[in-house]
């Protein structure tokens, strides 16, 4: 009798702990789709959090590389529908080229420029690496890869739109050089 009572108590405690930890995790996690704001324009767009991608990607059209004072620059057009207003936004942007990388996939090889862009996620502005590519045929104009996700926290794949992105003038800004990155994030 005592053994049965102890087993039931143990099971009850485990269930309560699991229920609490699952709820706590759900409250602190991000969904697999979130609304983020592109800075400095405060344009809100849907972003897919993709742990299968290392580098984040942003929809860009008319991508042009150029030289300025011995350095490479990228000029591109971002075309997004603001999910707050429904308004279509088109911005011509210039950024220094951070690096180029080659994507290898079933469709062959694709060389893409990578630039630093600021995005508001939650109440923090992140300066992150984004590869530029035409994502017209994709559901989401922005994909957040592991380099970005590692700073956010866990992803709950059963949820979407778990946070509101509200970055004001006092928002914390985490610069590309200011954050610790997991050196092994792209391995395996």
NORFEN-V647204 format. One record per residue. N is the residue number from 1. D_CENTER is the distance of its C-alpha to the mean C-alpha in whole Angstrom. Layout:
n = [N;N]
d_center = [D_CENTER;D_CENTER]
This chain:
n = [1;2;3;4;5;6;7;8;9;10;11;12;13;14;15;16;17;18;19;20;21;22;23;24;25;26;27;28;29;30;31;32;33;34;35;36;37;38;39;40;41;42;43;44;45;46;47;48;49;50;51;52;53;54;55;56;57;58;59;60;61;62;63;64;65;66;67;68;69;70;71;72;73;74;75;76;77;78;79;80;81;82;83;84;85;86;87;88;89;90;91;92;93;94;95;96;97;98;99;100;101;102;103;104;105;106;107;108;109;110;111;112;113;114;115;116;117;118;119;120;121;122;123;124;125;126;127;128;129;130;131;132;133;134;135;136;137;138;139;140;141;142;143;144;145;146;147;148;149;150;151;152;153;154;155;156;157;158;159;160;161;162;163;164;165;166;167;168;169;170;171;172;173;174;175;176;177;178;179;180;181;182;183;184;185;186;187;188]
d_center = [54;52;50;49;48;46;44;43;42;40;38;38;37;34;33;33;31;28;28;27;25;23;23;22;19;18;18;16;13;10;11;10;9;8;10;8;11;11;14;17;17;16;15;13;11;10;7;7;5;8;10;12;10;10;9;6;9;10;13;16;20;23;21;24;24;27;29;29;32;31;27;25;23;21;22;20;20;17;18;16;17;17;16;18;21;21;22;21;20;21;20;21;19;21;19;20;20;18;19;19;18;20;18;21;21;24;24;25;23;21;21;18;17;15;14;13;11;11;9;10;8;11;14;12;11;9;11;9;10;9;12;14;16;17;15;18;19;16;15;11;11;8;6;3;6;8;8;5;6;9;9;8;11;12;11;14;14;17;15;13;13;14;13;14;12;15;16;19;21;21;18;17;15;14;15;14;17;17;15;16;15;16;18;18;14;15;19;21]
